[in-house]
Amino acid sequence: MTKISVSFDSAGIPLAGELYVPDRAAAGPLPAVVVSHPGGGVKEQTAGLYAAALAEKGFVAIAFDAAYQGESGGEPRGLEDPAQRVEDIKAAVSYLTTRVEVDSDRIGVLGICASGGYALTATASDPRVRAVATVSAVDIARQFRLGADGTQDPAVFQGMLEMAARARTAAAAGEKPDPLVLFPETVEQARALGGEHGAEGFDYYRTDRASHPRSARFFDWTSIDRMAMFDAFAAVPLIGARPLLMVAGTRAVTSWMSVEAFQKAVGPREFQWVDGASHVDLYDRPEYVGEVFERLGGFFADGLG
């Protein structure tokens, strides 16, 4: 497998990516998969891990940093804009069509965590995507509005919308408002705020397990009111007859979102439960991701021909 640093445009914003190309000889252009990272993640983390695994199975794969994040361009930094994130995936598909290694009629998309929701929306509105898979999929808007487990008091999100509005007013006055901090200083604080799901996120993003200097430590507050208007699952029926695979852990408190999206699909669909795995376990834990890599390899081999 060869890894190549690449860049491409997404609605005028330069995106930084890493292209993974199989070393094995091929008779012609290969099927390819766009791999999109979790909210707050970067291409060097779980997206890169999955892209490398797909390349080992014979697919060209690309992992990239979302606009406003990582090595990619865009201001303000730390903006999580659902509409732009969907555009980023489509831009990655466009980029793959320009590569001589890639068969442009055999491109799939894999979304992890928040990108699971984005991948569904991108696929629904872009018929160039021939198959779509998700791992630990969430709709980031639902997660912020309702909480990871769906039981959050609606007043919490209303308070966040108030903060977003104040940040917009402050920016209009030439001030630089404080950002929305994603993680507190300790795992105990993360657990107090977000339960075990919060603690697991801290363990992945803020420790030696997977911490990266470019992964997001904060979101721009205007991310919140952009999320308020987004529904990652609304367009799922438009995926139509293209194959869909959704993977979730049996211990993932977010799995209700994957189930909700799956129930909206009208074409060929498969749901794989990974026994004993939490949401974040499926980012990198060897005892779980191995079987997921195998299932994804088979799914994209069938779905992309």
Residue pairs with C-beta under 8 A, 6 or more apart in sequence:
1 20
1 21
1 22
1 23
1 52
1 55
1 56
2 20
2 21
2 23
3 18
3 19
3 20
3 21
3 52
4 18
4 19
4 20
4 21
5 16
5 17
5 18
5 19
6 16
6 17
6 18
6 19
6 62
6 95
7 14
7 15
7 16
7 17
8 14
8 15
8 17
8 64
8 91
8 92
8 94
8 95
9 15
9 91
10 67
10 84
10 87
10 88
10 91
10 92
11 67
11 84
11 87
11 91
13 67
13 68
13 72
13 73
13 74
13 84
14 72
14 73
15 64
15 65
15 66
15 67
15 72
15 73
15 88
15 91
15 92
16 43
16 64
16 65
16 70
16 71
16 72
17 43
17 62
17 63
17 64
17 65
17 92
17 95
18 43
18 44
18 48
18 51
18 62
18 63
18 64
19 60
19 61
19 62
19 99
20 51
20 52
20 54
20 55
20 60
20 61
20 62
20 63
21 55
21 60
21 101
22 30
22 55
22 56
22 58
22 59
22 60
24 58
26 58
28 103
29 100
29 101
29 102
29 103
29 104
30 58
30 59
30 60
30 101
30 102
30 103
30 106
31 58
31 59
31 60
31 102
31 103
31 106
31 107
31 108
31 300
31 301
31 304
31 305
32 59
32 60
32 61
32 62
32 96
32 99
32 101
32 102
32 103
32 106
32 107
32 108
33 51
33 54
33 59
33 60
33 61
33 62
33 107
33 108
33 109
33 110
33 300
34 61
34 62
34 64
34 89
34 92
34 93
34 96
34 107
34 108
34 109
34 110
35 47
35 48
35 50
35 51
35 54
35 61
35 62
35 63
35 110
35 112
36 47
36 63
36 64
36 66
36 85
36 88
36 89
36 92
36 109
36 110
36 111
36 112
36 115
36 118
36 119
37 43
37 45
37 46
37 47
37 63
37 64
37 65
37 66
37 112
37 113
37 115
38 45
38 46
38 47
38 112
38 113
38 114
38 115
38 136
38 283
39 80
39 113
39 114
39 115
39 140
39 216
40 69
40 80
40 182
40 205
40 215
40 216
40 219
41 47
41 112
41 113
41 205
41 215
41 216
42 65
42 69
42 70
42 71
42 212
42 214
42 215
42 216
43 51
43 63
43 64
43 65
43 70
43 71
44 212
44 214
45 204
45 210
45 212
45 215
45 283
45 284
46 112
46 210
46 283
46 284
47 63
47 64
47 112
47 115
48 63
49 283
49 284
49 289
50 61
50 63
50 110
50 112
50 135
50 289
50 293
50 296
51 61
51 62
51 63
52 61
53 289
53 293
53 296
53 297
54 61
54 110
54 293
54 296
54 297
54 300
55 61
57 293
57 297
57 300
57 301
58 301
59 297
59 300
59 304
60 96
60 99
60 101
60 102
62 92
62 95
62 96
64 72
64 88
64 92
65 71
65 72
65 214
66 72
66 80
66 84
66 85
66 88
67 73
67 74
67 79
67 81
67 84
67 85
67 87
67 88
68 74
68 75
68 76
68 77
68 78
68 79
68 80
68 81
68 84
68 220
69 77
69 78
69 79
69 80
69 214
69 216
70 214
70 215
71 214
74 84
76 220
76 222
77 220
78 179
78 216
78 217
78 218
78 219
78 220
78 223
79 219
79 220
79 222
79 223
80 114
80 140
80 216
80 219
80 220
80 223
80 226
80 227
81 223
81 226
82 118
82 121
82 140
82 141
82 226
82 227
82 230
82 232
83 226
83 230
85 114
85 115
85 118
86 118
86 121
86 122
86 125
88 118
89 109
89 111
89 115
89 118
89 119
89 122
90 122
90 125
90 126
93 107
93 109
93 122
93 126
93 128
93 129
96 102
96 104
96 107
97 104
97 107
97 128
104 128
105 130
106 130
106 304
106 305
107 128
107 129
107 130
107 304
108 129
108 130
108 131
108 132
108 133
108 300
108 303
108 304
109 119
109 122
109 123
109 129
109 131
109 132
109 133
110 119
110 132
110 133
110 134
110 135
110 296
111 117
111 118
111 119
111 120
111 132
111 133
111 134
111 135
111 137
112 134
112 135
112 136
112 137
112 282
112 283
113 135
113 136
113 137
113 138
113 279
113 283
114 138
114 139
114 140
114 143
116 134
116 135
116 136
116 137
116 138
116 232
116 246
116 258
116 261
117 134
117 137
117 138
117 139
117 140
117 141
117 232
117 233
117 257
117 261
118 232
119 132
119 133
119 134
119 137
120 132
120 134
120 137
120 232
120 233
120 235
120 236
120 239
120 261
121 232
121 234
121 235
122 129
123 129
123 132
123 239
123 242
124 235
124 236
124 237
124 238
124 239
125 235
125 238
129 242
130 242
130 303
130 304
130 305
131 242
131 243
131 244
131 245
131 299
131 300
131 303
131 304
132 239
132 242
132 243
132 244
132 245
133 244
133 245
133 246
133 247
133 296
133 299
133 300
134 245
134 246
134 247
134 258
134 261
135 247
135 248
135 282
135 292
136 247
136 248
136 249
136 252
136 254
136 258
136 279
136 280
136 282
136 283
137 246
137 248
137 257
137 258
137 261
138 148
138 254
138 257
138 258
138 279
139 230
139 231
139 232
139 233
139 257
139 261
140 227
140 230
140 232
141 227
141 228
141 229
141 230
141 231
141 232
142 150
142 232
142 257
143 254
143 257
144 157
144 160
144 224
144 227
145 152
145 154
145 157
145 227
145 228
146 152
146 157
147 156
148 194
148 195
148 197
148 198
148 253
148 254
148 279
149 195
149 197
149 253
149 254
149 256
150 256
150 257
157 224
157 228
160 180
160 224
161 224
161 225
161 228
163 180
163 221
163 224
164 221
164 222
164 223
164 224
164 225
165 225
166 177
166 221
167 177
167 220
167 221
167 222
168 221
168 222
168 225
170 176
170 177
171 177
177 221
179 218
179 219
179 220
179 221
180 218
180 219
180 220
180 221
180 223
180 224
181 217
181 218
182 205
182 216
182 217
182 218
182 219
183 190
183 201
183 202
183 205
183 206
183 217
184 190
184 193
184 202
186 202
187 199
187 202
187 203
187 206
190 198
190 199
190 201
190 202
191 198
191 199
191 202
194 201
195 253
196 253
196 278
197 253
197 254
197 278
197 279
197 280
200 278
200 279
200 280
200 281
201 280
203 209
203 280
204 210
204 280
204 283
204 284
205 211
205 215
209 284
210 283
210 284
232 261
233 257
233 260
233 261
233 264
236 261
236 264
236 265
237 264
237 265
237 266
239 265
239 266
239 267
240 266
240 267
241 267
241 268
242 267
242 268
242 303
243 267
243 268
243 269
243 270
243 299
243 302
243 303
244 262
244 265
244 267
244 268
244 269
244 270
245 269
245 270
245 271
245 272
245 295
245 296
245 299
245 303
246 258
246 261
246 262
246 269
246 270
246 271
246 272
247 258
247 271
247 272
247 274
247 282
247 292
247 295
247 296
248 254
248 255
248 258
248 259
248 271
248 272
248 273
248 274
248 279
248 282
249 255
249 273
249 274
249 276
249 277
249 278
249 279
249 281
249 282
249 288
250 273
250 274
250 275
250 276
250 277
251 276
251 277
251 278
251 281
252 258
252 277
252 278
252 279
252 282
253 278
253 279
254 279
255 279
258 271
259 271
262 269
262 271
270 299
272 292
272 295
274 281
274 282
274 288
274 291
274 292
276 288
277 285
277 288
281 288
282 288
282 289
282 292
283 289
